[in-house]
C-alpha cells in the first residue's frame, strides 16, 4: 500500500512539474510572438520585410496580422 501511495505521489509531482513547464513554454511563446509583432509593426521594419521573407517565412503573415 505504501509503495502505491509513493508511486501515485511521484506521478502527481511529475505531472504537476510537466504542466508547469508547458505553461512556462506557452507563456514564452506568446511573449515572443508579442515582441515580434511589436517589432514588425513599426514602419521601419515593414520596409525591410521583403529582405527577411526568406529567413523568417512567418514574418510576412505576422505583418498581415497587424
PyMOL CGO cylinders between C-alpha atoms (Angstrom):
from pymol import cmd
from pymol.cgo import CYLINDER

trace = [
    CYLINDER, 0.00, 0.00, 0.00, 2.78, 2.44, 0.87, 0.3, 1, 1, 1, 1, 1, 1,
    CYLINDER, 2.78, 2.44, 0.87, 4.54, 1.72, -2.41, 0.3, 1, 1, 1, 1, 1, 1,
    CYLINDER, 4.54, 1.72, -2.41, 1.37, 2.56, -4.36, 0.3, 1, 1, 1, 1, 1, 1,
    CYLINDER, 1.37, 2.56, -4.36, 0.98, 5.84, -2.44, 0.3, 1, 1, 1, 1, 1, 1,
    CYLINDER, 0.98, 5.84, -2.44, 4.60, 6.78, -3.12, 0.3, 1, 1, 1, 1, 1, 1,
    CYLINDER, 4.60, 6.78, -3.12, 4.19, 5.94, -6.81, 0.3, 1, 1, 1, 1, 1, 1,
    CYLINDER, 4.19, 5.94, -6.81, 0.99, 7.99, -7.05, 0.3, 1, 1, 1, 1, 1, 1,
    CYLINDER, 0.99, 7.99, -7.05, 2.69, 10.90, -5.29, 0.3, 1, 1, 1, 1, 1, 1,
    CYLINDER, 2.69, 10.90, -5.29, 5.67, 10.61, -7.64, 0.3, 1, 1, 1, 1, 1, 1,
    CYLINDER, 5.67, 10.61, -7.64, 3.40, 10.56, -10.71, 0.3, 1, 1, 1, 1, 1, 1,
    CYLINDER, 3.40, 10.56, -10.71, 1.47, 13.57, -9.36, 0.3, 1, 1, 1, 1, 1, 1,
    CYLINDER, 1.47, 13.57, -9.36, 4.70, 15.54, -8.86, 0.3, 1, 1, 1, 1, 1, 1,
    CYLINDER, 4.70, 15.54, -8.86, 5.87, 14.68, -12.40, 0.3, 1, 1, 1, 1, 1, 1,
    CYLINDER, 5.87, 14.68, -12.40, 2.51, 15.70, -13.91, 0.3, 1, 1, 1, 1, 1, 1,
    CYLINDER, 2.51, 15.70, -13.91, 2.47, 18.99, -12.00, 0.3, 1, 1, 1, 1, 1, 1,
    CYLINDER, 2.47, 18.99, -12.00, 6.07, 19.73, -13.00, 0.3, 1, 1, 1, 1, 1, 1,
    CYLINDER, 6.07, 19.73, -13.00, 5.36, 18.96, -16.67, 0.3, 1, 1, 1, 1, 1, 1,
    CYLINDER, 5.36, 18.96, -16.67, 2.25, 21.11, -16.52, 0.3, 1, 1, 1, 1, 1, 1,
    CYLINDER, 2.25, 21.11, -16.52, 4.31, 23.99, -15.08, 0.3, 1, 1, 1, 1, 1, 1,
    CYLINDER, 4.31, 23.99, -15.08, 6.95, 23.61, -17.82, 0.3, 1, 1, 1, 1, 1, 1,
    CYLINDER, 6.95, 23.61, -17.82, 4.29, 23.52, -20.52, 0.3, 1, 1, 1, 1, 1, 1,
    CYLINDER, 4.29, 23.52, -20.52, 2.66, 26.66, -19.14, 0.3, 1, 1, 1, 1, 1, 1,
    CYLINDER, 2.66, 26.66, -19.14, 6.02, 28.43, -18.97, 0.3, 1, 1, 1, 1, 1, 1,
    CYLINDER, 6.02, 28.43, -18.97, 6.82, 27.38, -22.54, 0.3, 1, 1, 1, 1, 1, 1,
    CYLINDER, 6.82, 27.38, -22.54, 3.46, 28.67, -23.82, 0.3, 1, 1, 1, 1, 1, 1,
    CYLINDER, 3.46, 28.67, -23.82, 3.93, 31.97, -21.99, 0.3, 1, 1, 1, 1, 1, 1,
    CYLINDER, 3.93, 31.97, -21.99, 7.37, 32.37, -23.55, 0.3, 1, 1, 1, 1, 1, 1,
    CYLINDER, 7.37, 32.37, -23.55, 5.94, 31.62, -27.00, 0.3, 1, 1, 1, 1, 1, 1,
    CYLINDER, 5.94, 31.62, -27.00, 3.20, 34.22, -26.58, 0.3, 1, 1, 1, 1, 1, 1,
    CYLINDER, 3.20, 34.22, -26.58, 5.72, 36.76, -25.29, 0.3, 1, 1, 1, 1, 1, 1,
    CYLINDER, 5.72, 36.76, -25.29, 8.00, 36.08, -28.28, 0.3, 1, 1, 1, 1, 1, 1,
    CYLINDER, 8.00, 36.08, -28.28, 5.07, 36.46, -30.71, 0.3, 1, 1, 1, 1, 1, 1,
    CYLINDER, 5.07, 36.46, -30.71, 4.11, 39.72, -28.99, 0.3, 1, 1, 1, 1, 1, 1,
    CYLINDER, 4.11, 39.72, -28.99, 7.68, 41.03, -29.33, 0.3, 1, 1, 1, 1, 1, 1,
    CYLINDER, 7.68, 41.03, -29.33, 7.80, 40.03, -32.99, 0.3, 1, 1, 1, 1, 1, 1,
    CYLINDER, 7.80, 40.03, -32.99, 4.51, 41.85, -33.61, 0.3, 1, 1, 1, 1, 1, 1,
    CYLINDER, 4.51, 41.85, -33.61, 5.70, 44.99, -31.84, 0.3, 1, 1, 1, 1, 1, 1,
    CYLINDER, 5.70, 44.99, -31.84, 8.95, 44.98, -33.79, 0.3, 1, 1, 1, 1, 1, 1,
    CYLINDER, 8.95, 44.98, -33.79, 7.36, 44.08, -37.12, 0.3, 1, 1, 1, 1, 1, 1,
    CYLINDER, 7.36, 44.08, -37.12, 4.54, 46.61, -36.83, 0.3, 1, 1, 1, 1, 1, 1,
    CYLINDER, 4.54, 46.61, -36.83, 6.96, 49.54, -36.88, 0.3, 1, 1, 1, 1, 1, 1,
    CYLINDER, 6.96, 49.54, -36.88, 7.15, 51.22, -40.28, 0.3, 1, 1, 1, 1, 1, 1,
    CYLINDER, 7.15, 51.22, -40.28, 10.95, 50.98, -40.49, 0.3, 1, 1, 1, 1, 1, 1,
    CYLINDER, 10.95, 50.98, -40.49, 10.83, 47.24, -40.04, 0.3, 1, 1, 1, 1, 1, 1,
    CYLINDER, 10.83, 47.24, -40.04, 7.98, 46.73, -42.51, 0.3, 1, 1, 1, 1, 1, 1,
    CYLINDER, 7.98, 46.73, -42.51, 10.17, 48.34, -45.18, 0.3, 1, 1, 1, 1, 1, 1,
    CYLINDER, 10.17, 48.34, -45.18, 12.72, 45.52, -44.74, 0.3, 1, 1, 1, 1, 1, 1,
    CYLINDER, 12.72, 45.52, -44.74, 10.27, 42.61, -44.52, 0.3, 1, 1, 1, 1, 1, 1,
    CYLINDER, 10.27, 42.61, -44.52, 10.88, 41.62, -48.13, 0.3, 1, 1, 1, 1, 1, 1,
    CYLINDER, 10.88, 41.62, -48.13, 14.55, 41.03, -47.25, 0.3, 1, 1, 1, 1, 1, 1,
    CYLINDER, 14.55, 41.03, -47.25, 13.60, 38.90, -44.23, 0.3, 1, 1, 1, 1, 1, 1,
    CYLINDER, 13.60, 38.90, -44.23, 10.95, 36.85, -46.03, 0.3, 1, 1, 1, 1, 1, 1,
    CYLINDER, 10.95, 36.85, -46.03, 13.44, 34.14, -46.97, 0.3, 1, 1, 1, 1, 1, 1,
    CYLINDER, 13.44, 34.14, -46.97, 14.94, 33.97, -43.49, 0.3, 1, 1, 1, 1, 1, 1,
    CYLINDER, 14.94, 33.97, -43.49, 11.72, 34.12, -41.44, 0.3, 1, 1, 1, 1, 1, 1,
    CYLINDER, 11.72, 34.12, -41.44, 8.79, 32.99, -43.59, 0.3, 1, 1, 1, 1, 1, 1,
    CYLINDER, 8.79, 32.99, -43.59, 6.33, 33.63, -40.73, 0.3, 1, 1, 1, 1, 1, 1,
    CYLINDER, 6.33, 33.63, -40.73, 7.10, 37.35, -40.60, 0.3, 1, 1, 1, 1, 1, 1,
    CYLINDER, 7.10, 37.35, -40.60, 5.06, 38.24, -43.65, 0.3, 1, 1, 1, 1, 1, 1,
    CYLINDER, 5.06, 38.24, -43.65, 1.98, 36.59, -42.16, 0.3, 1, 1, 1, 1, 1, 1,
    CYLINDER, 1.98, 36.59, -42.16, 2.64, 38.50, -38.92, 0.3, 1, 1, 1, 1, 1, 1,
    CYLINDER, 2.64, 38.50, -38.92, 2.68, 41.76, -40.86, 0.3, 1, 1, 1, 1, 1, 1,
    CYLINDER, 2.68, 41.76, -40.86, -0.65, 40.83, -42.42, 0.3, 1, 1, 1, 1, 1, 1,
    CYLINDER, -0.65, 40.83, -42.42, -1.96, 40.18, -38.92, 0.3, 1, 1, 1, 1, 1, 1,
    CYLINDER, -1.96, 40.18, -38.92, -1.02, 43.73, -37.93, 0.3, 1, 1, 1, 1, 1, 1,
]
cmd.load_cgo(trace, "trace")
